[in-house]
């Protein structure tokens, strides 16, 4: 059985536990034939004449959008359309993602990486430390952030369990960003991504936020939905409070845990992303 464009159809290889969660939390059909029908319906609902050609037509890509919106066809279609719109509107970001080797300096700065262990709810855990950057190219940083999210979404588990970020704002200067892009444009961009990325946003955990949070809220709040605001958690300098959401064994010592060191985490992440450097990404 083949899908659009002759691609092999999606075959569900989720563990029984993960499938049960997808069915209960995301309304995902347990029967694969019903899942394929939902995929076909969403793909066929996308108007290429109006919105431009689909970047990808394979089942795995379309399925991400259905999971992100709990298999609500109308909501999933809106995100799928938005995803294609931002590719054009913010071409200076997404064009960079076609050449992942450009991100090597950002990877080496250790400003962002994915923890090898999950959050308590099974979500992917992303650790972000922009204060480590000596200079900030906002377009490179945003492209690297989106690229990192895409790498997470390549893992089916995280399409179901979602993504949490730990953002340590120590030594970070917000004004360095505003030299390159206006606060309003930055806020709109972030709001658009929340409506355009096929992911489940489970929470943002801020450390050493200080005045940063006040500035961020003045800029971002008008563009963010209340449910997103409710998922922002302030931890200040209390690293131990992260353990309400993340297990101590999965957090490095730099985050108050007993897990792998930051260096070990970075090596695993670098090995993963450096595999893309000789080639273009698929997204």
N, C-alpha and C positions, 0 to 999 in steps of 0.2 A: 504494500500500500504506500503510495507516495502522496506528498502534499504539493502545495503550490510551487511551481518551478521544478518539479521532479525530485525535490528533497525527500529523503526518507522521513517517515512520520515519527513523531515523538513517541517514545516508549517509556512508561513510568518505571523508574528504578528506585523510587524513594523507599526508605525503610518503613516498616509497618507503623512505627511511632511517628515518623515525620508525615507520612500519608494521613494518618489519623488527625494530626494537628492541622494539616492543610484542609482537610474536609471540614473539621469543626470550626476553624478560625477564618478560613478563606472561602468557604462554600465551594471548594474545588470538587468536581465530580470524582467519585472513587473509581468509577468505571472509565477506562481509557478511551473507549469509543465516544463517550459523552464529553470527555475532555477535548478530544480532537474536534468534535462538532463545535464546541465553544471557541476553539482556536480558529476554525474556518470562518465562523460567523464574524469574529472580530476582524480578521484579515479582509474578508469580503466587504465589511462595512467601511473600510478606509477608502476614501475617495482620492485616488491618485491624480485625477484631472484637476481637482481643487487644491490638494495639499502637497502635490509632488510625489514622485515615486517612493515606495517603501524602501528604506535603507537596507532592510533584510526582510525576507518573506518566510524564513524557516520557522517551524513550529516553536522551537526553543525561545526564539526572540519574542514572538507574539505572546507566548505563555507568560512571560515576565509581567506584561501589562495587565493581564487578567488577574494574576496573583496579587499585584500591587493594589488592585481595586476590588478584591474579594469577588471576582468573577461577575461584577456588575458590568454588563456590556457597554452601557452608555458612558460610565465613568472611565472605563478602560480605554474606550475610543478617544475620549477627550485627552487623556494623557498621551496616547500614541500620537495624536495630531500635534499636541504641544511639543512633544519630544522632537518631531521633525521641524517644527517652527523655530525652536531655539538653535538647531543646527545652522540655520540660515542667519537668524538674528544676531547670534554671537559666534560668527564664523571664526573670529580671531581666537576663540577658545577651542572650538572643536577641530579646527584645522591642525592645531598643535597635537591633537590626540592621534593623528595619522602618522606621526613620527615620534614614537615613544622614547627614542634615544635622547630626545631633547630634555627628558625629565631626569636624566642621570645626575645632574648637579643637585636637584631637589631631593632625590633619593639619598644621595651621599650626605646631604645636610641633616638627615634624620628628622626632618620637620614633620613627617607624616608616615605612618606605617600601620599595618594591620596586625593586631595581637594574634598570636597563634591559638589562644584559647578564646572561648566564647563568653558572652555575658551570661548571667544566671538564667535569662529567658531564652538562651540559645542564639541571641542576636550576634552578628558580627561586631567586633569591637575595634574601632579605629582610634588611634592615638595621634593627636594633632598638636604640634608645638611650634607655632609660627615665630615665636621669640628667638628661635635658633637661627633664623635667616638674617644675614647681615644686610642684604638688600632684598627688596621685594618687587618682582615683576608680577603684577596682579593677574595678568592674563596667563602667564605660565603657572602660577599657583592655583588658579581656578581650574585650568585644564588638568593639572596633576590631581587635583581633588576629585574631579569628575571621573578621570581615568581610574583612580583608585576605587571609587564606588562601582565602576563598571567591572573591575576585577573581582570585587566581592560578589557581584550579581552573576558572574560566571559560575559560581557555586550555587547549585539549586537550593541547598539548605537555607541560604540567606535570603533567597527570594521569598521564603516562607516565614522564617524567624525574624527577618528585618536587620536593621543596622543601628548601632549606637555609636556615638562619638564621645571621646574624652578630649577636651580642648583645654590645654594648659596655656594660659595667656601670659605667663611670666615673661617679662622683658619684651613684650610685644607692643609696638606703637601703631595704633590705628591710623594715625595721621599719615604714615608712610603709604598706606593704601589710597588715601584720599588725594594724594598728589597725582595719581594716575587715572582715577575714576571718581566721579561724584558719588557722595553717599547715597543719593536717591537711586542712581543707576545701579549701584552695588546692591542695594536693598531689593530693587525690582528683580535683579538677576537671581538672587537667592530665593525669592518668592516664586519665581517662574520655575526654578529647578525643583522645588518642592511639589509642583504640579506637573512636572515633565519627566522626572526620573522614575522609572518603574521599580520603585523600592518602597519598603515599609519603614518609615522613620520612627524608631522606637524611643529615641531620646538623645539629648545633647547634654553632656556633663561638663560644666565649666569649673576649672581650677584657677586660682589666683586671678579671678576676673576683675576685682577692684572697680576702678572707674570705667574699665572697658565695658562692663555690662550696662552701665547707665548710658554710655554713648551708643552702644549697640541698640538698646531699646528705643532711644530717641529716633534712630535711623530706621530700624527694621520693623518696629511694632505696627505701624500703619499698614504694612504689607503682609503681615503674618496672621494666619487664622488662629483662633483661640486654642484649638487643640494642639497646635504646634507650640504655642507659648506655654501650655501646660506641661509640655515634655522637656522644657529647659530646666535643668537642675543646677543650682549653685552650690558649690562645695568649698569655695574659698581656699584656705590652706589646709582644710581637713581632708587629707588624702584617705584616711581610714573610712570616711563616710562613703567612699566609692563602693565599699564592700556590701552595701545594701543592694547593689545592682550587679556587681562583678565579684566572682570568687577570688579570695586572696591568692589561691594557687595559680590563677591565670593573670594576675597583675604583676608586672616587674617591680623590683624594689623602689624604683623611681616614682612609682605610683602607690607606694605603701603596701605592696604585696610581697609574696614569697615565690613568685613564678620565675620564668626565664628572664635573664637580664635584658636590658634594652638592646645591648649588642647582639645577643642571640636572636631576639625578635627581629632586629633589623636585617640580620643575615638571611633569615628565612624569607622576609619580604623582598629583599634585594634579589635573591635567587629567583623568586617568582616573577618579578617585573622585568628583570634583565633579560629573561627569555624572549621578551617582545622587542628588545632593542634592535636586532638585526632586520626586523620586518615591520610592516604596517600592522596596526591593530584591525580587528574585524569590525569594530564599531566606530 
